[in-house]
Amino acid sequence: MISLAVVGGGLTFAGVEYVSKENAKAREKAKLSYDIYQAIFDKLTAPEQEAARRWILTNIEAKKEDEDRAAWYQKTQAKIMERQPGKRKA
């Protein structure tokens, strides 16, 4: 009877440890995902990038559904490349 109690206690302990480790892994994964999200959010909303965001919203058109992707990309790339870094249009 005592050996059965020892085996049962050992299995219970092992089960609790396993679940605890899995929960820790899930928490770590969630924290990593949140940290990545936070870094991207911070870069996208940084005040220093306001001029770049404004330029993109003003000058880059969204791809229309019936528009060829390659043609849209070439047009967009040409628009971006005609703008020199650090130079503002008057």
N, C-alpha and C positions, 0 to 999 in steps of 0.2 A: 504494500500500500504506500509506503514511504517513497519507494522508487518511482511509483506512478506520479506522486505529487511532485517529485523533483523533475521528472521529465515534463510534466504539464507546466510547471513554473519556468523551466528553461525555454519551452516553446513559446510561452507567453512573453517572456523577456525578449526572445529573438524577434518575435512579431512586432513588439513595441519599438525595438531598435530599428527594424527595417522601415516601418512607417515613419518614424522620426527622421531617418536619413532621406527618405523620399520627399518628405515635406520640406526639409532643408534645401534639397536640390531644386524643388519647385520655387521656393522663395528666392533662391539665388538667381535662377533663370528669369523670374519676374523682375528682380532688381536690375539685372543686366539690360533687359528690354526697356525698362523705364529710363535707365541712364542713357541709353542710345537715343531714345525719343527726346529726352531733355536736351541732349547735346545738339540734335538737329533743330529742335524748336528754338534754342538759344541763338543758333547761327542764323536761322531764318528771320528772327524778330529783332536782331541786334540793331540798335539805332544807327550804327555806322553803315549799315547796308541799305538804309532807306532810299538813297539815291539810286542804287542799283535796282531795287524792287520797283521804284517808280518808273525807271527807264524801261524795264521789262514789260510792265503793264501798259505803258504808253506805246511801245514800238513793236512788240512781238504779238502777232495775231495767232489765235488758237487755230489748230488744224481743223478745217471743215470736214464733215463726214465724207463727202464725195471727192475730196482733194487727195491727190496722190501723195503718199507719205514721203517719197524720195524728193519730189518737187517742193513740198512744203519745207523739208529739212534744208534743201539747198537755198531756198529763198530766205529762210530764217538765219542760216549760217552766214550768208552774204550780208544780211542786215547787221548781224553781230560783229562781223569782221570789219565792216566799214567804220565802225566806231573805235577810235583809238583809246586805249586805257588811260584814264586820268584827264582826258580832254573833254571839255564840255562844249556842246554846240551853243552858239549864240542865239 
